[in-house]
Amino acid sequence: MKVLKYLLIKEYKQMFRGYLIPILFVLVPFALTNLVPRIATQEVSNLDIAVIDNDHSSVSKRLTEKISASGFFNLRSLCGNYMEAYDLLQRGDVDFIVTIENGFERILYREGAAKMMLSVNSVNGMKGGLGNNYLTQIVMQYAKELNEETRNSMVSPMNICPQFLFNSQLNYKPYMIPALMSLGLILLMGFLPALNMVSEKEKGTIEQINVTPVGRVEFILSKLIPYWIVGLFIVGFSMLLAWKIHQVVPAGSIALVFLFAFVYILTVSALGIIVANYSDTLRQTAMLMFFFIIVFALTSGLVSPVSSMPDWAQEVTRLNPVRYIITSLREIFLKGSTFTQLLPQFIPLCIYSAVTMTWAVISYRKKQ
């Protein structure tokens, strides 16, 4: 243990010798927690719309005003016919066309229902689908208002009152931030130990360690322990930023967040050492780490939910440790899940940690 102590002192001095790495420990969590949720928003707004009002009644005019005032749509043009509006859609000036037919108000009051047409630019499927949902909600809300005003049966008597559990405001940030924390940990706690190890190979300083009686376990631990401590700091700093900037706090135990994050840090830091043990240059290490990070990110549920993937892809994601940490942190942040409820995520993380730590020690050879 005395040897490990001096090796740790060496690693800390090497880590904080320059200013770049300490800045990264602060800058990366700040960027992922503050900037990315603002840029990679899951909300769609500022949708350009054209309205063709062939009825020119008070009901159709109120509907147009409600669409324009909703905050989701920008009324770009009031067109006289469909071809005029379609030309705007083709040029990309508008994304939606609402057509209100002649006699809309008369049919609505006489029959209790009237038709209108919505044309959607679906080049961007997500944008088109969400915009269609927004517009449908606006129209249904307007129909309800008219029903209350006239006491007529223009809408269904069934009133659906949704109850949104765990995220009543439908805020995407509590869902996004835990995943970004996991991504930041693999970027820093996976990349930096690997680059540190290989840089010593390229400089030749690792050969000086290899001729000493320092054991493999002590040497690997000296490379990992500093990053374990920094990783826990990053987790706490990220939660502090999420609280101060977005008012996002875990609904469950903060200690549970640190526990799951620590096991995850063990896994990704050991993975970085494994990659470094099989690499000879920084270029090889960087390419391999980028490969793992891209695959892990795409199959973790960060980009799209695991449940929406094909069956074979869902089975493949079981090999991805990032899937388990993202699921765990999201359930702690949103649902306040307990340790017992998260055992299906914790056990695979522990298995991955044990396997990667053992592999990192075994794959390191003092004699090349």
Summary of the structure (lengths in Angstrom):
residues: 368
radius of gyration: 28.1
end to end distance: 25.4
largest distance: 94.3
contacts: 1121
relative contact order: 0.10
helix: 67%
strand: 7%
